[in-house]
Structure formats: C-alpha cells, structure tokens
C-alpha cells in the first residue's frame, strides 16, 4: 500500500495481506490543512483521517487531499503515535519536565517533548480495566483518577502506585477531575463528591452544598480552588478544599461546565453548546459572546500557558485567547472531526488529545 502525499511530507509504503489492516499515516504541508486520505488524486472516496484503521483489499495508492489557505502558524502538528491505539485519551498534565496522558483501557503514556511518547499500563497485569479521566502534577508527582473511584500516583509517569479503593473516599463513584494547589490535591466526581489530600494517597472527603450531581472539573488560582459541573453550577474554596462556598448563579445557564482553567488573573470555564464564561473573583461571571465554537459543539477542556488560554472541543475544534474574552479559532488539529477532550501546556507547547487515541501539539503564534 503506497501513499501519494500531493506535495505533503513523505510517507513510507506499508505492507499488509488482503483483508489485513493498516493505520493511515501522518503527513503535513505548510499553508494547507489535511482533509484526509482518498482513493483518487482529485476526487475519489475519502477512506479516513490520520490514525484511522484501513482494511487492505488490493495493492493500491491512497492520495492526500488538502485545503489551501487554512494552514499556517496556528496549525496543530499531529502526533504520529500517542501509544493509545484507539482508546480515548481523557486527561493530560505537565510537570517535572514531561507530559503524562491517561485514558481508556487503563492506558497512559509519557513524553518529554510532546512528540515522541512511551506507553505504559499503570495497572500492570491487573485483569481490571479502568478509564483514567484526569491527571495533574504537584509536589513532585503525577496523580491520576479513574472511573469506579480509583486513584494512582507516580513520580515519573512510568511506575505507578495505587491508592487502596477504601482510602480514596469515592467508593465506586467515578472521579472526573483533579487539581493541585496550596500544597493539596483535590479530586472531584460523581454525586457531588470532593476529596482533598496533602500527598496523593491520604484522602479526606468533603462536599459543596450546591454541587450534588457530577462535578466535572476543578482548577486552582489566586489562592482558591473552583469546582464546576452539571447544570452550570460551581463552588469555590479558599482554605484548601475543606470548606466550600456556592456560586449562586448558574454560570453558563443549565449547560454542564466541562472544564476550567486559571490565568491572566481570571478563571475561565468552558462547557456544553460552545459556552465560555470568565470571572476574576469566582463570584461574578460573564458569558463570552463569540467563542468561535458555535452552538452545536461542546467545549470539553481548557488550559493556560504562554500568555494564552486554549479551549478544545467536539469535531476537532479549538480556539485561543489572551484575555479569556476575545477568541480566535485555531486551524484543524490534524485528526479530522475527532473530539478533543484534554489539553495541557508545558515545554513551550500545548498538547491536546482525545478520541481514537489521537494527539497533536501546537506552538502558539
């Protein structure tokens, strides 16, 4: 099976028996956005995007199609192999000079540059399969959280230690997010559960009175933790997560808030139906009038770095902003319309990941 890149970067041929499968390769072309691999040079049938699985039926050539004028300095660069096969990547963090990603099928991977990744299985030979929904870095370690109330920690992203299920305080409830600040880790999840820890393995359960459904995200900034979740609800803590104050208004209406980040002296939240809102005091929030995501695509995550917020969401959409108020769309992330579920900044670049085990990195203009 050969590949004609149509003035894109070169791609090696692949060998497979009839009926066998190959993974469609990465190619790039300055000033253009990749539209997919096709059976014909100028028309033909689209067979898939970068990283998609393709069943070989004969010795043939696939052709790269491009869109002129939509590439440039604000394009993402696809990661050729994030080591997740087709498992969704739900969480990513940077610390200690490396990125760590975590996701479905108990998979994780680490990288010092965001480009080349080494895959690991934090659960080792365990027969149980968990989904890692979030990961953060603090106090010299990564701490990752899963469905069914599991928590794992690692100093290097390679070797992981698991907190005894009874000690996480979440029981069998899913844990959706985790953050570090003020010398504490705070994890949030199903049924309004919140727990804090000074080290990643000793956990104390607490709660916020207005957060009784799923808590989907948490962030630290300006000496406060802010937790967000279903129905646009939020709460904040100024004492390391022990006591929580309810935000009285639904920040983005009744839409769920999927993510939150702090930077440039403000918190910014993102959520369903393309909603973004910001606040400098955690109490009064202002909705963004134009997020560039439209109303049909959810925004799933947000991160801050290099003086910019970057938000990512459904159908491969992304946007950046220096103030959290005015947003500019980022060109295609190199994996078609696959959803993006997580993003982190470190080492001079943003790395985002999501559906199909796909990841890309972006150096801001």
N, C-alpha and C positions, 0 to 999 in steps of 0.2 A: 504494500500500500504506500503510494507516494503522495506528496503534498506540494501543490503549486501555490506559493505564498503571494504571488501577484505584487512584487516589489516589497514584500514584508521581509522580516528577518528569516534566515534559512531554517528549515525544519528537516530532520532526518527521516528517511523512509522507515516504515515499521513492517514487521513480518508477522503474519498470523495465518493459520489454516482457515479454509472456508468454514464459516459458522462460528469462528472464534471472534473475540472482542479485542479492540484496541482502545486506548484513551486518546482522544483528539488533542493535538499538541498546541503549545503556546506559540504565537508569532506576533510581532509588533511592527508598526510602520509609523514613522514620525509624521505628525499632521493629519492622521487618519484614526478613525475608530473602527475596530474589528467588528464585523457583523455576523461572522460565523463561517463554518466550512460548508461548501456547496458541491453538488455533483457536476456543475458546469462553470466555466470561466466567467460568463456574463449573465447567466440565468441559472437554470437547474434547480434542484431541490435542496433546501437547507437541511443538513443532516445533524448539526449540533454545534455547540459552542466549545470553547476551550475547556478541557477536562471532562467532556461528555464521553459516554461509552458508545462505541460504534461497532456494529456487527459486520464483519467482512464476509462478502458473498463472492467476490471476484477480485482479481488483481486490477486495480483501477487507480485513478488520481482524484483527490479532492482539492477544491480550489478555495482560497481565501477571498472573501468579499469585504470591501472597505467602504466607509463613508467619508468623503472628502470634507475637510474644513472643520471637523468637530474634534480633532485631536489637538494636542499642544501641551504646554507646560502644566496644565491642570489635569492631565490624564493619569489614571492609575496604571501601574505595571503589574500584570498578573504574576502570581507565584506559580511556578510550574508544578510543584508537588508539595502540598502542605501536610502530607502524611496522614490524611484522614479518610482516604478512599472516597466514599460518597456519604460519609456521616456528616451531619450538620455540625458546624462549629458555632458554639453559643457564647463563649467567653474568651477574652484576651486581656493580658496585662503586661506591663513592662516594669522591670526592676532588676537591680544588680547586673546591669549590662546585657540583659536578654529579654526577649519576648517569650511568653508562655501562652499557648492557646489550649482550650479544652472544649469538649463537646460530647456528641453522642457515642454510644457503644464503648463507654469508658475510655475514650481516646484523648490523648494530649500530645503536644509537640512543643519543642523549644527551638529558638533561633537567636543568634547574637546579632544578626543583621536584618531580619525580617524577610530575607530572600531564600536562604537555604535552611531547611527545617529537619529536625530529627524527631521521629515519632517515638512515643513511649506509651505504655499501658499502666497507669497509676495503680490499678488494682491487681497487677501481676497475673498470677494464674487463677485468680478467683473465677468461679463459674458465673458470678452475678455480673450483669451488665447495667451500668448506671449512665445517666446523662448528666454531664457537668454543665451547669447553666451559667456559672460565673466564676471569675478568678480575680484576685487582687494581689498587690505586693505591699509589704510593710514589715518593719522590724527585721529585715534580713531574710524574709521568706515569702513564698507564694502560698496563698490559701485558696482552695477551690471548693465549690459547693455543688451538690447534685440534687436530683430528684430523690425521693424517699429519705430525705433528711441526713444525707452523708456529708462529711467534711474531711478534706485531705490537705496536708501541707508539705512543702518541700523547700529546701534552701536553694535548689538549683534547677528545678523543673525536671530532673531526671529520676531521682529516688524520692518516693512519696511515702508518708506515714498517714495512717487513717485514724481519725478520732473514733472511739468506741461509739456505736449508734446511740446508746443511752446518754452519752455525755454531750451530744450536740444540742440537746433540748428540743429538737424539732420532731421527735418521734418519727413517723413515716411521712410527714408533710414535706412537700418539695421545697427546696431552698432556691430562690431565683436570683439573688444578688448579694454582693459582699463589697465592703469598702474598708479602708484603713485611714485613721486619723486620730490625733490626740492620744497616741500610744494605745489605741484599741482597734480591733477588728469588730465590725458589726455585720451580721448576716440577717437577711430578710427573706420571707417566703409566704407560703400558703397560710390562710386563716389568720392573717394579721400577726404572724409570729415574728418576733425580733429577738436576737440574742447577741450579747457582746462578750468579747474575750480580750485579755491583755496579751495573749501569746499564740492564739490559733487553736489551742486544744482544751483550755478550761473555759467553759461557756456558761453564761447566766441568762436565763430567759426574762424578757420584759415585753412591753406592748405599748402601743399608742391607742388611745381610746377611740379615735375615728377611723383607724385602719383595721377593719375586721375581715376584709376579703384579701385577695392576693396582693402582696407588696412586691413590686416588680423591679425596683431599682433603689439605689442608695448612693450618696456621694458626700464627701467631706470638703468643707471650705470655710474660711473666716471663723474658725472655732466652732463650727456647727456641723452636725450630720443632718441631712434631709432625706427622708424616705418617701417614696412615691409609689402609686399603684392604681388599682382598679377604680373606675368611676371618677378619675381626675383628682383623687384625694392625696393629701400629703401631710406630713408632720415633721417637726424638727426638734433636735435635742442639742442643748448647749453644755451638757455635763457628761459627755462621752457615751451617750446612748442609754443612760439609766432612766431618765425621765423625758417624756415627750410632750410637745405642745402641738395641738391640732392646727392646721391651716384651715380657717373657717370656710373659705370659698373653694369650689371645685376649680382647679387651676385651668384646665382645658375643657370645661364643661363635663359631660358624663363620659367622655372618652378616656380610656385607660392611658396612664402615663407609663411608657415603656423604659425610659432611661433618663438619666440626669447627670450633669457634669458641672464643675465649678471652674471659673477662670475669669480674668479681667474684672474682678470684684463683683461677680454675679453668678447665681445659679441659673442654668438653662435646662429646661425639661423638654422631652420630645415624646410624641405619642401617636395614637391612632388618628386616621384620616388626615395625616400630614400636619399635625398640630405642633407648634413650638411656643413656649412661653418663657419669660425670664423674670428674675427678681434679685434685688440687691440686699433684701432683708429677710427673705424667706416667708414674709407675711403678705406683702402686696405683690401680685403677679400681673404681668402684661402679656397679652397674646401678640404674637408676630402676625402681621397682616399678610405677608407673602413669604412662605417658606420654600418655594420652588417645587414642593413635592405634590402639589395638587391635593384633591380631597379623597382620592380613591386609594392612595398608597400610604401605608403606615410607616412611621419613622420608628426604628427599633432601638437605636443606640446613639450615643453622642460622646465625644471626647474632646479634651482641650490640650493644645500644645503649640509651640512656636507662635504664640500670639493669636491663635485661631481656634474656634470651635469647628468641629466637623461632625455632621449628622449623617447617618446612613439608614437605609430602609428597604422597603419592598422594591422588586423589579430592578435591583441594582442601582437605585438612585442614591445620590449623595449631594451634600451642599456644605459650604463653609461660610464662616462669618467671623469678623474680628471683634464684634461687639455683642453678638447674640441677637441682634435686631434686624440687620440687613444681611440677606443671604444670597449667595451665588452658587448656582448648580455646578457640580463637578462632572466632567465627562465620564463616559461609561467605564465601569470598573474592570472590564475585560472578561467578565463571565456572563454576558448576556443579561437576562432578566432574573437571574438567581437572586433571592433575597439576601440582604446583608444584615447580620444580627449582632455584630460586635465590632468595636474599634478601640484602638489604644495608640498613644503616641510615645515614641522613645527613639533614641539614637538618630534623631534628625528626620524621622519619617512617621507617618501614620500607617498602621497596618489594620486592615479590615477583613472580616471573614464571615462565612455564612453557609447557605445551602450547598449541598453537594460536596462538602469538604473543600470549598474554594476559598482562596485568599488572594489579596492584592495589597500592594503598598503604594503610598503616594507621598511625594515630597512637595510641600506647598510652594506655590509660586511667589 
